[in-house]
Every structure is written in structure tokens, then in C-alpha cells.
Amino acid sequence: MIEPEPLQQFHRTCVRLGNRTLSYFSGCDYFRLSSHPRVLARLQKSISQFGLSVAASRLTTGNHCLYRELEQALARFFGAEAALLVANGYSSNLAAAQALAGEVTRAFVDERAHPSLQDAMRFLQCPVRRFKHRTPDSLAHQLSAAGQGGRVLVATDGLFSHDGSVAPLSEYRRLLPRSALLLVDDAHGAGVLGAKGRGAVEHEGLARRGLIQTVALSKAFGAFGGAILGTRALRGRVLERSHVFAGSTPIPLPLARAALEAIHIREKDSSLKLRLDHNAAGLKAGLCEAGFDLERTPGPIIALVAQHPGSNGRLRRALLEAGIYPPFIKYPGGDANGYFRFVISSEHSPEQLENLRRVLTSPPFRKAFGAG
């Protein structure tokens, strides 16, 4: 893999590439809280107050009270019984699976699930089957083929980051026995989907019974770290059984304090989600009017795959000429030849969004993406 060129993000919706300033429609900082003045002020004050790191596992001498305060805020925000903070979003799935090792007898995972979920399945110490992406009938077939008895776990992303689609969680729940567990990696749905921002779980109207929801603080909350949301009993099992948790230094205390501030902002400022939904819906509507065949997805992500991979270089140059950083990526779950993944934020200006719409609906792009 070729290492991407270094970028300097600034002014919340732009990047500097070489000596050029470009509009930035990428990354996962959906509300740009990583550069919110109040979040940055809390971060700066906390550096002098707490220092940078506890430099120890939370199971030895690193269990600062600020971590529990953040966990309580996360549990309240997501309506969960308990939360456990982990070092990052990737390790949240690994730690949860280590806690469940020996308790699950059959596991099923979406074939396009995030690599962290795929890796986590190895810790369960039980047979694991894949089912077709976002396909309840495929899950039902796999459940039937695996037979009855034991305890079942189904693992999936909530909001899939490659295209902004959502797993049909409520349909999966109807297929499962009452004792089954549903592990939802909601890194990208958390803070973005649902009336209260509780993620794909809220979007799908799912009760928390038998639910394990993992989230990343580096997306909608613009901070760093991950968390496991579930019952108090699950939290205790992670503390007792997870080597990923026990052997990790927790996130720096200033980042924990910044995450707390970001959660408070997200709770109190309803205009953030209104702007995000408005910006994403407006751009999607403009593309559909121009003949783009877009799947109706609730996430603020637009994935476009060129009909002929040879045109990708020309499209990238055209975006650069229009002052837009070309978000061309190769990432698990997306097209193997690479694709353009445009991520909308609440902070993009009308002028930036109109410029992007104008470029994407121009004849060369419409032809390349088979629009109209």
C-alpha cells in the first residue's frame, strides 16, 4: 500500500495540501468537534491540571476518577446501564469478545463488518460463520444451518462507514432466540443517528436487552478513545477477563476531559444534528436530481464508484482543480478498485456544498458514475 500524502487540517472544513487550501469532504469528524473552541479550551486547561498520561493500566495505578466521570456521561448519553472506556475504538470490540470467550457457542458476523469485529471473533473460542452483507435471509439461513442449542452472538457494524448504510438490526433481533447477544460496532452511528444521537441502535428502535454497543470517541465526538456499552455484569467481565483492557494504558486525561466537553455540547446543541442532516440531505437530493442512483442511506456519506477504474485519476485531478481534496480511498467493505467517499459535516458552508454538487453533476462526472 502507498502511504497517503500528509495533510494539515485547519479552519474545520479545509486541508492544506502542499501550498494549496482545499475543501475537505473526508474523515469522520462529523460535527468538527475536534476543533470546537470549547473542546479545545477544556483540553488546554486539562494539560496543566492533569498532565498528559497516567502511565499505567487502570487495573494498577491508572484508574483516575475522570475516567469514571466520562463513563457515566457515556452511559447517560446512550441510555445504557454501564459503560467502560477503552484505549481506542478498535480495541473496544476485542475487549468485549475476550470478556465473552467461553460463553458463546455460535457466532455470526456480517461479511463486510469492520476489521476490528472480524478480529474480535477469534477471541470467542467458538465456530464463526459469515452472513451476506445486511441480509436477514442470509443470517436466518446460517442460523438454521448451525443448528439449535447454546448461546448465539451476531456481530455487525451499526452504520457502515464505506457507504453510510445501516444494518437491519431490528430484523436481526426478530430472528434470534431470547438468550442471543447482538454486538454492534456503532463507531460511525454514535452521535449521528437517532433523535438523541444514540446511534444505529436508536435509529432501528432496538431495546438494549442482549445488546452490546461499542463506540469510538474519535468520530462524532471529535476526541479519542472507545467505549463498551452494556450491562454492569458485562463491564465486570471485561475488567476480569480482557487482556486488551488490562494491558493497555487508558487515553490521556486531557483527551478524556475533551471528550466529556464534546458529549455535553452534543447533548445541548440540537442545531449540530439539524445542520448535518440538512447538509447531507441537500447534497444527496441534488445528485439524485442529476440522475445519480444513490441508495437511500441515513448516514452523511456518499460513496461513488466509477464505472471504469481508469477514469479515477482524471476525476481526482478535476476535483483538485475545483479546490476540493479528492477523497479517493481503498478501504475494507468498499469497492476493491477504490472509490470516492464524500463525508458531509454539520460545518460545511453552503458555498462548499454547492461547489461539490456543481462538480459532481458536471458531464464528465455524471458519465464516469453512470448518472442519467
N, C-alpha and C positions, 0 to 999 in steps of 0.2 A: 504493500500500500504506500502511495506517495503521501508524505506528510503535508497537510494543508498549509498555505501561506499564513503567517502571523497577522492577526487583525487587532486593531485597537478600537474598542467600542467607546463611544462618547456621545454626549447630547441625547442619550436614551434611545434614539431610533436610528443612529448612524454608526458607521465604522470608517476608520481610516485605513486605506489600502495603499501603501506607498505614500505618495503625496496627494492622493485623491480622497475626497469625502463622499461617501456613498450611502444611500438609504439602505437600511438593514432589515430584511424580512426573513430572519432565521433565528436560531437559538430557541430557548424555551422560557424566557423571562417574560411571560405573557402580560404582566402588568408593569413591567420595568421597575419592580420594587427594589431590585438590587442597586438602583441609583436614586431611589426616593430620598429627598432631603432628610426626612425624619429617621429613616432607617440608617442612613449614613451618620447622622448625629449620634444616635444610640451606639453605633459601632465604635465611633471615635472616643466617646466618653468611656465606654467599657474597656477599651485597651488600657487606659491609665488606671482604671478601677480594679480590673481583674488580672491584667497581664494577658499573655497570648494563649497559654495552654496549661491544663492541669498536669500534663506529662505523666499520666498514669491511667491504668484501667479503672473504670467505675467500680469494679469489684475489689479494688485495693484501696487507694487513697484519692481517687479522682472523681468521687461522686459528689460534685458540687451541687448546692441547693438550686442553682439556676437551671440545672437540667430537669429537676422535678417540676419547677415552675413552668418550663416550656412544655413538658409532657402533659401537665394539667390543662394548659391552654389548647394543646392539640386535641386532647380527648374532648374538651368542651366544644371546640370548633366543629369536629367531625361527629359529635354525638355518640362517641364510643365510651365504653366502660373504663378503659385504661389505654395508655399509650406508653411506648418505650422508645426512646431516642437511640438511634444507632449512628455509626460514623458517616454513612452516606446511603443514598437510595439503593444502590446496587446491593449492598450488604444486608438491607432490610429483608429481602427475600431469602437470602442464605441463612440468616439467623432464625427466621421463622421456621424454615424447613428443618434446621437442626433441632429445634425445640419439639418438632412433631415426629422425629425419627422413632420408628417402632410403634407409633400409634396409628399410622395409616397403612392399610394393606393394599390399596389400589389407587393409583394417581393418574390423572388425565390432564394434558396440557395443550393449549391452543398451539398449532404448528407454527404460528408466527409470533408467539409470545416473546417478550423481551429476553435477551440472552441471560439476564440475571435470574429469570424464572426457570429457564431451561437448565441453568447450572444448579439452581436450588433443588430441582427434582432428584439430583443424585444423592442428596443427603437423606432422603426419606427412607431409604433402605427397603424399597418395595417396587414391584413392577410399575412401569410408567408407559402409558400409551398416548400418542398424539391424536388429536381430532382436527378436522378441517377448520380452517380459519373462520371464526364467527358463524359456525354452522351447528345449530342444535341437533339436527338429524344425525350428523356425524357423531356427535357426543353420545346421543342415545344408542347408536349402533355400537360404539365402543363399550359403553356401559353394559349392554346386553351380552356382547361377546366375552367380556371379562367375568361374567357370572355374578352370583349373589354372595352375600356374606361379607364380613369385615367392615372396615371403615374406608369411605371413599373421600378423596380430595380432588377438586377440579381447580386448575390454575390458569389464569388468563390476565392479560392487561385489561384495564378498565377502558381508558381512551388510548387507542393505538396511535403512537406518535408518528408513524410513517405516513398516515393519511387522514387522521382526525376522526376515524370511525370509532364506534363504541361497541363493546361486547354485549350480546343479548343476555345480560346477567339474570334477568327475571325468568327467561325461558330456560336457562340452565338450571336455576333453582327448582323449577317445577319438575325437572327430570330426576332430581336427586332424592335419595332417601333422607329422612329427617336427620339422621346422625351425620350426614356428609358435611364436609368442610369446603368452603369456597375461598380460595386465596386470590385476591385481586390486587395486582400491581397497578395502583392508581396514581402513579407519579405525575402523569400529564393531566389527568382529570381533576385531581385535587385542587381546590380553589377556583377551578374554571367552570365545571359543570354543576348543575343543580341550583335551585333557588338560593340556597345558603352556601353554595360553593363546596359542598361535601363530596363532590366528585361523581364518577360514573355510578357509584352505589346509590346516591340520591337521585341522579338522573333516571335510573332504572326502577326507582321506587322499591329498593331492596331493604328488607329488615336486616338487622345486624345478627340475627341468630345464625350460628355456624359460619360467620363471616370473619375473615382475616384480611384487613385492608392495609397495604403498605403504601407509603407516600414518600416523596422526595421534597425537601425544603428548597431545592435549587431551581424549581420551575416557577410556579405561580407566586411563591413567596420570596423569590429572589435572593435566598440566603444559601445555606449549605446544610447537609446532613439528611438523614432519613428517619422514618419512624414506622413502628408496627402498631396498628390499632386493633384492639380486640378486647377480650375479657381479662380480668385481673389474673385469672388462672393461667392464661396464655402468657401474660407478661412474666409471671413467676417461672414458667417453664423455660422461657428464653434465658432468664437470669441463671437458671440452674444448668442448662444443657448446651447452650450455644457457645462454642469456642470462638466464633466470629465476634460475638459480643464481648466475651470475657477477655479476649486477646487484643482488643482494639482500644486505642486512645480515643476518647469522645471528641466531638467537634470543639474547636476553640471557643472559649467562653464569650468573647466579643461577638462571634457569629451566632451563638445561641441567643444572646440578647438582641441582636439584629433580627433574628427570626421571630422573636416574641413581638417586636415592634411591627414587623410585617404582618403578622397574624392580626394584630389589633387594627391595623389600617384596613386590611381586607374585610374584617368584621364590620367596621364602622362606615366605610366609604362605599356605598352601593353604586356610585357612579362608575367605579372601575369596571365592574362586570357589564354594566349597561353600555359603556363605550366599546368594550371588547366585542360584545355580541353585535352591536351596531356596525362596527368596522368590518367584522368578518362577514356578516350577512350582506352588507352592501357590496363588497367586492365579489362575493360568490354570485350575487344576483346579476352584477354587471357582466361577469363571464358567461353565465347561463344565457343571458340575452344575446350574447355574441355567438352562441352556438356551442359552447363548451358543454360536454356531457359529464357533469360533476355529480358524484354520489352525494346524496343529502346526508352530510355528516355534521354533528353538532360542534365538533372541535374547531378552533380557529386556525386550521391547517388546510392548505390547498396543495395537493400532490398532482403534478403534471408530468406525464411520461411521453417523450417524443416518439412518434411512430417509427422514425428511423434514427438509431443512435448516432449516426454520422452527422446529424444536424445539431447535436448538443453544443459543440464548440462554437458554431455560428450564433446560436441562441445566447450563449454566455457572453459573447462579445457585444451583442445587441443590448443586453441588459446593462453592461458596463457603460456603453455609450449613452444610455439613458440615465446614468447616475444611480443605478441600482446594483448592489452587490448580488452576483448570481448565486443563489442557494442551491447549487447542484451537488447532490450527495449520493454516496453509496452506503446504505445502512441496512442492517438486518430487518426484514419484513417488507422492504421496498423492492422496486424493480432491480434485477441483477445487473443491468447495464447502467444503472444510475438514473436519477430523476430529479426534477426541480420541486423543491418542497418550500413553499412560501408560508411563513408563520406570521399571523397578524397579531398585533398587540393593541392594548387599550390606548396607547400613547402615540400611535402613528397619526400624523396630521392628515386632514382631508386632501391636501396637496400631494403628499406622498402616495396615498392610496389611489388617487386619480391618475397619477403618473404611472403607477404599476398597472392599473386597469387599461390605460391607453396603450402601453407597450404590449401587454399580453393579448389584447384584442386587435393588434395590427395584423395585416395579412400574413407576414412571414410566420408569426407565432400561431395564428389560427391554423394555418396549413400544417405546420410542424406537429401540432397537437390534435389534428383531425377535427377541428371545430367548424361546424357549419358547412 
